[in-house]
């Protein structure tokens, strides 16, 4: 199943209570694509970088079988940079610096060879750009979209217009409350699903995730980790694992969606164990399946 | 399986964004016993009330088959009163007034006929009083204890001494962090289980509960309720349903503990749907099993 991922590519400076990491590869599409790469060998990436995005970064993506021909390189520009600091509880962070650089002028162009991708994943970028991508692809089987509070507050109308064309929408609990205007997540879900996406995933950070479909609600637990080093990219990594499982399964029904949420959760639980994409770059299928099994065991009742 | 419940009996004045309820029957042992009563017909209650605790209140407990001979009635005194107001998000509350009244001098006396109860549930009261109860019973098969931040901060040594004699300890996430001195719940659980209780339940309010045993970790989801009217007593009601299922099962192993956590969660999810003990007083077994099944369905994956 061919997959097209569109989103940001970035270099991050990250500070957590456990240390810091500078110039680490980041961005929504990087995390999504790396996470998905464990499930699919047909991933195409669209994004924009500057001249500072050098061969080793492309190599890292190529090593995972990711097609990077859709990444525009702006020779006279620099890659998007983000600097942030996490608080003691790791649930809140301060953005110290944002340099949009080449991302400020990003005008996504989907290469001809990418346009018939069956699954489209729109990472967290301006909803007007997400719409531009939708206009360039030929009727994919599945459109997944992620967003953030910045766009819900800044471009609500563009976002809602884009959502009409989305099958699966992923956002976190505070974003769901913000978008729906309702503090209750069940009511929020009903309001948001009426905007277009029949399937909705509300991520609750360290408390797991909720999946809303026509068939009901699925509650995925969070993995009780002893050490969380860096939450950066966990949400994108979740989306990547989720997408990856669905593409591998080849069909979309309630059972596969539930499994996909657990695979997304498993991938996210790895992501936070090291800084940036470090852990994500060096996993193998065996440990992913082990972690998935641990998620199943977490909520299993033997004779149920 | 005979069950002894010891804790507070109270009248509460409760304000939530959805209304208010005055002079409503409350207290930790009331919620625990009412919740347990759907699973057991051998519940004995020890507590203290004033002359204002009249026949209708005793009748409510008797109607559920609860033995109230262990409730001391102080004729010249008044029952414990608590007034509180919940905030918009229902997760935080302000205590507006506390009148300990007869509870200030409570010296628990376990009647002779109660001393051979097989399961002992120590509701949230002063750990020194919990210890006094333990000294009066004859080697029960199971001791369950609940506490709160007030005692963790105010009487940590008495609490730790009492915990050495406890099998199952129930507390919430912020209390676990406070008692262990560690922000990570997995590490907290390890530290607290070394204090005595081999089985630990950490409640996470609207995010479910975690069960820690020698066999591993179980994550119970929270029921995604559309309407929460009053969270008062939800934690005690959880303990009651948990205890109730264990007593009905008659054996304690990892599977029954996991089921008990879901029954506790199911009972708590009913409790918050109306003010005070109103909902808890009028349930039937069919709707309890329906709710339990809904909890199973929440985390079920069909072909797992």
Interface residues (C-beta under 8 A of the other chain):
Chain A: X88 X89 X183 X184 X185 X186 X187 X204 X207 X208 X210 X216 X217 X218 X219 X220 X221 X222 X224 X225 X226 X227 X228 X254 X255 X258 X259 X262 X296 X297 X298 X299 X300 X301 X302 X303 X304
Chain B: X88 X89 X183 X184 X185 X186 X187 X204 X207 X208 X210 X216 X217 X218 X219 X220 X221 X222 X224 X225 X226 X227 X228 X254 X255 X258 X259 X262 X296 X297 X298 X299 X300 X301 X302 X303 X304
